[in-house]
Amino acid sequence: MTVSDTSPEELEGVLAAAAQAAGPLAALRPAERAALLRAAADALDAASAELVPIAIEESSLPEGRLTGEVARSSGQLRLFADASTRAPTSR
């Protein structure tokens, strides 16, 4: 497996897309934001088998550690989803 570097142009494109998405994401109702976070957690879990080998190559960390990191990250997304529906809102 070959991991390619991100070019400055690619990075600028990713950063621009993230900045453009910030407004619409902030405008979501808490339940909508929670659903999006849960979907991201599910997608992360589903991609674990693909992501872990890439992370091994990039970091030289062991598979077990990285598999745990994926699970921890998806778990945190679910915690944020739960918290977003409990947080007070001005909407």
C-alpha positions, 0 to 999 in steps of 0.5 A: 500500500502506498500512502501519498502526500497531500499537495498544498493545493489539495490541502487548500481544497479540503480546508476551503470545503471545511470552512464552507460546511461550517455554517450549514453544520452550525445551523442544524438543530441538535437532533440533526447534528446528533444524527450526523455525528452518529452516522459519522461514527457508524461510517468510521466503524465500517471503514476500520478495516481499511483505515487501520492498515493506512494508519499502521503504515503512517504511524508504525503503531500496532494494529491493536492500538489503532483498532482501539483508536478507531473505536475510541473515536467513534465512541467519542462521536456518539458521546458528542451526539448524545451531549448535543441533544441534552445541551441547552439551545437558544433555538 
